[in-house]
Amino acid sequence: MTTPEETGWDEAAESLRRDWESTPIGMHRPWDEVQDDVHWGWRQAKAEEFRDAEWPDIERDLQERWEESFPHERHEDWRAISDAVRLGFQRAKGEA
């Protein structure tokens, strides 16, 4: 069963990949490296607590959540992944 946070991801993933690869940053960071970050942003946008939020208003909250969720697994800081998270978040909201 698909959770609300996952709704639409399978349909959007290929389009998101193409969009990512067409950006200047996407030329330097392959989709395989950022797909999980884009997907995480997508899930956050669909979560009840962020459903009515816009990116500028909640970016700091998402940064804190990301840093708490992945403290040692990832060797990147927020600046390295925020573009990918924002793409997923905004697309899930229909903003991008």
C-alpha positions as CSV (number, residue, x, y, z in Angstrom):
1,M,0.0,0.0,0.0
2,T,1.3,3.4,-0.9
3,T,1.6,5.9,1.9
4,P,0.4,9.5,1.4
5,E,4.1,10.6,1.4
6,E,4.8,8.3,-1.5
7,T,1.8,9.3,-3.6
8,G,2.9,10.3,-7.1
9,W,6.6,9.6,-6.6
10,D,6.8,6.8,-9.2
11,E,5.1,8.9,-11.8
12,A,7.2,11.9,-11.1
13,A,10.7,10.4,-10.6
14,E,11.6,10.2,-14.3
15,S,10.6,13.8,-14.9
16,L,12.5,14.9,-11.8
17,R,15.6,13.1,-13.1
18,R,15.4,14.9,-16.4
19,D,14.9,18.2,-14.7
20,W,17.8,17.6,-12.4
21,E,20.1,16.6,-15.2
22,S,19.2,19.8,-17.2
23,T,20.4,22.1,-14.4
24,P,24.0,23.3,-14.1
25,I,24.4,21.5,-10.7
26,G,23.0,18.3,-12.2
27,M,25.8,18.2,-14.7
28,H,28.2,17.9,-11.8
29,R,26.1,15.6,-9.5
30,P,24.6,12.6,-11.2
31,W,21.0,11.7,-10.5
32,D,22.1,8.5,-8.7
33,E,23.9,10.7,-6.1
34,V,20.9,12.9,-5.4
35,Q,17.8,10.7,-6.1
36,D,17.4,9.9,-2.4
37,D,17.6,13.5,-1.4
38,V,15.0,14.5,-4.0
39,H,12.8,11.7,-2.8
40,W,13.2,12.8,0.8
41,G,12.1,16.3,-0.2
42,W,9.1,14.9,-2.0
43,R,8.1,12.9,1.1
44,Q,8.5,15.9,3.4
45,A,6.2,18.0,1.1
46,K,3.5,15.3,1.3
47,A,3.8,14.9,5.1
48,E,0.9,16.3,7.1
49,E,3.0,18.8,9.0
50,F,4.4,20.4,5.9
51,R,1.4,20.0,3.6
52,D,0.5,23.7,3.6
53,A,4.1,25.0,3.9
54,E,6.2,26.7,1.3
55,W,9.9,26.1,0.8
56,P,11.2,29.5,2.2
57,D,9.2,29.1,5.3
58,I,10.3,25.6,6.2
59,E,13.8,25.2,4.7
60,R,15.4,25.6,8.1
61,D,13.1,23.1,9.7
62,L,13.9,20.6,6.9
63,Q,17.6,21.2,7.3
64,E,17.4,20.4,11.0
65,R,15.3,17.3,10.4
66,W,17.8,16.1,7.7
67,E,20.7,16.7,10.0
68,E,19.0,14.8,12.8
69,S,17.9,11.9,10.5
70,F,21.3,11.4,8.8
71,P,24.0,12.6,11.2
72,H,26.7,10.1,10.3
73,E,25.4,8.2,7.3
74,R,26.1,11.1,4.9
75,H,29.2,13.1,4.6
76,E,27.5,16.1,3.1
77,D,26.2,19.2,4.6
78,W,22.9,20.8,3.9
79,R,24.3,23.1,1.3
80,A,25.4,20.1,-0.8
81,I,21.9,18.6,-0.9
82,S,19.4,21.4,-0.4
83,D,18.9,22.0,-4.2
84,A,17.9,18.3,-4.6
85,V,15.6,18.4,-1.6
86,R,14.1,21.7,-2.8
87,L,13.4,20.2,-6.2
88,G,11.5,17.2,-4.7
89,F,9.7,19.4,-2.2
90,Q,8.5,22.0,-4.8
91,R,7.6,19.4,-7.4
92,A,5.5,17.5,-4.9
93,K,3.7,20.7,-4.1
94,G,3.3,21.6,-7.8
95,E,5.5,24.6,-7.5
96,A,8.3,23.5,-9.9
